[in-house]
């Protein structure tokens, strides 16, 4: 199995697990943390294909315009499917409509304090 496919299967398993246990208080963060490393904040309203501008996407974009979020937050709170989140983020990055911050550089500083 290729690495991207393994990541996708891992994400799908975590989503199914979350939906089966909605009262789960804490979530185990993936040690690789690849879906938590990048934080997105909307710079400007994007031009997305009309078919993808659903209520859930509009709501996620609205939240992203007021505060930064990561991919995991989008998956947990936006009611979007994995492919929808990935497609939306890809379009946003391609259009330079989001500010992308790598959170890993901040984690290394806080862990030494």
Backbone bond lengths (Angstrom), bond angles and torsions (degrees), N, CA, C in turn:
res aa  C-N    CA-C-N  psi(-1)  N-CA   C-N-CA  omega(-1)  CA-C   N-CA-C  phi
1 X - - - 1.450 - - 1.534 107.69 -
2 X 1.319 117.11 134.64 1.458 120.87 -178.89 1.521 110.72 -73.56
3 X 1.325 115.97 158.10 1.475 120.85 -178.35 1.531 112.79 -58.81
4 X 1.341 120.07 -47.32 1.471 118.79 178.48 1.532 112.06 -60.72
5 X 1.327 116.12 -37.67 1.460 118.70 179.16 1.523 110.72 -67.48
6 X 1.337 116.74 -38.72 1.469 120.11 176.80 1.521 110.85 -62.14
7 X 1.329 117.65 -42.24 1.468 121.17 178.21 1.518 110.61 -62.12
8 X 1.334 116.38 -43.98 1.457 120.78 -179.26 1.528 110.86 -63.21
9 X 1.324 116.97 -43.10 1.468 120.74 178.40 1.526 109.96 -63.93
10 X 1.340 117.29 -39.92 1.466 120.67 177.75 1.516 111.99 -62.28
11 X 1.337 116.27 -43.80 1.467 120.42 177.90 1.528 110.49 -61.73
12 X 1.330 116.46 -44.16 1.463 120.15 -179.20 1.525 110.82 -61.85
13 X 1.328 116.57 -41.58 1.472 119.74 179.18 1.522 111.43 -62.95
14 X 1.337 116.66 -42.00 1.467 119.71 179.45 1.528 111.18 -64.49
15 X 1.320 116.81 -38.60 1.464 120.14 -179.98 1.521 110.38 -65.75
16 X 1.330 116.92 -45.70 1.460 120.36 178.96 1.524 109.50 -61.59
17 X 1.320 117.32 -41.58 1.460 120.70 179.72 1.522 111.41 -63.18
18 X 1.337 116.96 -41.78 1.471 120.58 178.70 1.515 110.88 -64.11
19 X 1.307 117.04 -41.52 1.464 119.27 -177.50 1.517 112.24 -71.63
20 X 1.322 116.98 -24.93 1.457 120.18 177.46 1.525 111.52 -79.49
21 X 1.319 117.97 -21.21 1.456 122.53 -178.34 1.532 109.39 -129.39
22 X 1.354 117.90 73.84 1.455 120.38 -173.79 1.518 114.73 -68.83
23 X 1.336 118.70 -15.84 1.458 120.42 -177.71 1.525 111.95 -98.47
24 X 1.286 116.23 13.40 1.455 121.88 179.28 1.527 109.57 -61.77
25 X 1.323 117.53 121.64 1.463 121.65 -173.55 1.517 112.97 -77.10
26 X 1.301 116.96 -40.38 1.453 119.59 -179.28 1.513 109.09 -126.31
27 X 1.284 114.85 160.04 1.451 120.31 -178.58 1.512 108.60 -124.78
28 X 1.310 116.71 134.23 1.450 120.55 178.22 1.522 107.74 -75.82
29 X 1.320 115.65 125.67 1.457 120.01 179.97 1.513 108.34 -83.92
30 X 1.301 115.00 132.29 1.456 122.09 177.74 1.527 108.76 -57.78
31 X 1.347 118.40 128.27 1.459 119.48 -178.52 1.528 112.55 -55.72
32 X 1.318 117.17 -37.14 1.463 119.20 176.61 1.515 109.20 -68.18
33 X 1.338 116.10 -35.60 1.455 121.97 174.57 1.515 114.46 58.50
34 X 1.319 117.10 27.00 1.451 119.14 -173.78 1.516 113.24 -63.12
35 X 1.331 117.69 -31.79 1.461 118.30 179.87 1.523 111.61 -83.89
36 X 1.338 118.47 -4.41 1.460 122.13 176.79 1.520 112.52 -105.19
37 X 1.305 117.96 -12.38 1.455 121.24 -173.27 1.519 113.18 -69.46
38 X 1.307 117.86 -35.42 1.456 120.64 -176.55 1.519 110.62 -100.91
39 X 1.320 115.13 133.46 1.463 121.90 179.42 1.523 107.43 -114.18
40 X 1.330 115.88 133.42 1.461 122.08 -174.78 1.523 110.66 -115.08
41 X 1.325 115.52 134.15 1.466 120.81 173.50 1.526 107.38 -133.91
42 X 1.319 115.57 130.24 1.461 120.96 -176.25 1.526 110.87 -69.35
43 X 1.321 116.54 128.14 1.475 122.61 175.67 1.525 110.81 -89.41
44 X 1.323 114.32 -42.32 1.466 120.79 -178.58 1.521 107.69 -151.21
45 X 1.315 114.85 160.31 1.462 119.48 -179.26 1.522 108.81 -69.62
46 X 1.332 118.05 128.89 1.461 121.05 -175.37 1.526 113.29 -84.36
47 X 1.310 114.32 167.04 1.463 121.61 171.47 1.518 106.28 -102.98
48 X 1.322 115.68 101.74 1.455 121.32 179.57 1.519 109.28 -106.53
49 X 1.330 117.53 155.20 1.473 119.46 175.49 1.524 110.23 -56.04
50 X 1.312 116.24 139.80 1.472 119.94 -175.74 1.522 112.30 -58.66
51 X 1.315 117.38 -31.99 1.464 120.15 179.93 1.523 111.61 -66.05
52 X 1.331 117.31 -26.44 1.464 119.56 -177.66 1.535 112.80 -93.39
53 X 1.313 118.45 -5.92 1.470 120.49 -179.63 1.532 110.74 -84.84
54 X 1.314 114.80 71.61 1.459 120.74 178.45 1.532 109.22 -87.18
55 X 1.295 115.96 175.15 1.460 121.20 177.17 1.528 110.68 -61.20
56 X 1.325 116.37 -41.25 1.460 120.13 -179.37 1.525 111.61 -64.97
57 X 1.329 117.17 -40.25 1.468 120.68 178.19 1.526 109.51 -66.02
58 X 1.321 117.38 -45.10 1.466 120.48 179.09 1.519 111.55 -60.09
59 X 1.315 116.93 -40.77 1.460 121.24 178.87 1.531 110.73 -65.56
60 X 1.340 116.70 -42.92 1.467 120.43 178.69 1.529 110.84 -63.06
61 X 1.331 116.42 -41.88 1.465 120.44 178.56 1.527 110.95 -64.24
62 X 1.311 116.04 -38.75 1.461 120.23 178.39 1.527 110.91 -61.75
63 X 1.321 116.92 -44.65 1.468 121.05 177.50 1.525 109.60 -63.06
64 X 1.338 116.82 -43.95 1.465 121.14 -178.76 1.527 112.09 -64.19
65 X 1.318 117.58 -21.95 1.463 119.99 179.08 1.531 111.47 -79.13
66 X 1.328 116.85 -18.02 1.468 119.61 -178.68 1.524 113.64 -105.64
67 X 1.344 116.66 -22.75 1.465 119.44 179.51 1.522 109.97 -156.51
68 X 1.323 116.65 154.02 1.467 119.62 179.01 1.526 111.30 -74.82
69 X 1.316 115.93 146.04 1.467 122.05 177.86 1.524 108.67 -138.06
70 X 1.324 115.67 158.87 1.461 119.16 174.20 1.528 109.54 -108.78
71 X 1.302 115.50 175.24 1.464 120.79 -176.18 1.526 111.14 -61.15
72 X 1.327 116.47 -39.93 1.464 120.49 -179.59 1.532 110.56 -61.76
73 X 1.336 117.06 -41.36 1.460 120.25 178.23 1.521 109.70 -61.09
74 X 1.320 116.50 -44.40 1.466 119.80 179.63 1.522 111.09 -59.88
75 X 1.325 116.85 -43.27 1.465 120.05 -179.93 1.532 111.69 -66.28
76 X 1.319 116.84 -37.23 1.474 120.46 -177.54 1.523 113.57 -78.44
77 X 1.323 118.46 -30.08 1.459 120.59 -167.75 1.522 116.82 -120.48
78 X 1.306 118.34 -7.25 1.460 118.47 -172.89 1.525 114.37 -102.19
79 X 1.312 118.41 -6.41 1.467 123.11 -175.87 1.518 112.41 64.15
80 X 1.326 116.80 18.85 1.464 121.09 177.01 1.517 109.55 -94.45
81 X 1.322 115.66 150.09 1.458 121.98 176.06 1.530 109.13 -79.51
82 X 1.321 116.01 164.28 1.467 121.63 -178.35 1.529 110.71 -54.92
83 X 1.327 116.78 -48.80 1.469 119.66 -177.25 1.528 111.61 -65.45
84 X 1.337 117.41 -31.18 1.467 120.42 178.40 1.527 111.36 -70.18
85 X 1.319 116.45 -42.62 1.464 120.40 178.43 1.523 109.80 -63.69
86 X 1.328 116.56 -47.27 1.458 120.14 -178.97 1.525 111.96 -63.05
87 X 1.311 116.70 -40.89 1.467 120.79 178.44 1.533 110.61 -65.28
88 X 1.322 116.55 -44.55 1.459 120.46 179.64 1.530 110.63 -61.52
89 X 1.333 116.86 -47.04 1.466 120.12 -179.48 1.529 111.15 -63.79
90 X 1.320 116.71 -39.25 1.465 120.31 178.41 1.530 110.37 -60.97
91 X 1.337 116.97 -45.89 1.466 121.01 178.58 1.531 111.16 -63.02
92 X 1.321 116.90 -41.98 1.463 120.87 -178.80 1.532 111.34 -63.89
93 X 1.323 116.41 -42.65 1.462 120.45 -179.94 1.530 110.35 -68.43
94 X 1.336 116.91 -42.98 1.468 120.64 179.20 1.526 111.72 -59.26
95 X 1.317 117.02 -36.56 1.464 121.85 -178.89 1.531 112.34 -87.15
96 X 1.320 116.46 -2.14 1.464 122.06 -175.20 1.530 110.74 54.66
97 X 1.327 115.04 39.10 1.459 121.66 179.77 1.521 111.81 -90.78
98 X 1.342 117.18 -7.17 1.460 121.02 179.24 1.518 110.62 -124.68
99 X 1.318 113.91 150.52 1.456 121.01 170.10 1.524 105.71 -93.51
100 X 1.313 117.37 123.78 1.458 121.88 -177.78 1.530 108.74 -108.61
101 X 1.329 115.16 125.89 1.459 121.49 179.77 1.517 108.62 -120.42
102 X 1.317 116.55 134.82 1.459 121.45 176.93 1.528 108.59 -88.25
103 X 1.317 116.67 111.08 1.464 121.74 -176.75 1.519 112.78 -72.61
104 X 1.307 117.84 -17.02 1.464 121.00 -177.91 1.518 111.57 -60.53
105 X 1.318 117.83 -35.18 1.461 119.49 -178.71 1.524 111.94 -68.35
106 X 1.340 117.83 -25.31 1.461 121.21 177.77 1.521 111.32 -82.96
107 X 1.312 117.23 -32.92 1.468 120.62 -179.66 1.522 111.20 -65.21
108 X 1.310 118.08 -37.09 1.461 119.64 -178.69 1.524 110.88 -67.57
109 X 1.338 117.69 -31.26 1.460 120.52 178.20 1.525 112.05 -74.01
110 X 1.321 117.50 -37.83 1.452 120.52 -177.07 1.526 112.11 -76.63
111 X 1.326 117.67 -26.39 1.451 119.36 -178.14 1.525 112.14 -74.44
112 X 1.334 117.64 -21.29 1.457 120.06 179.18 1.511 113.07 -86.38
113 X 1.318 117.00 -13.81 1.475 120.69 -177.06 1.504 111.78 -79.01
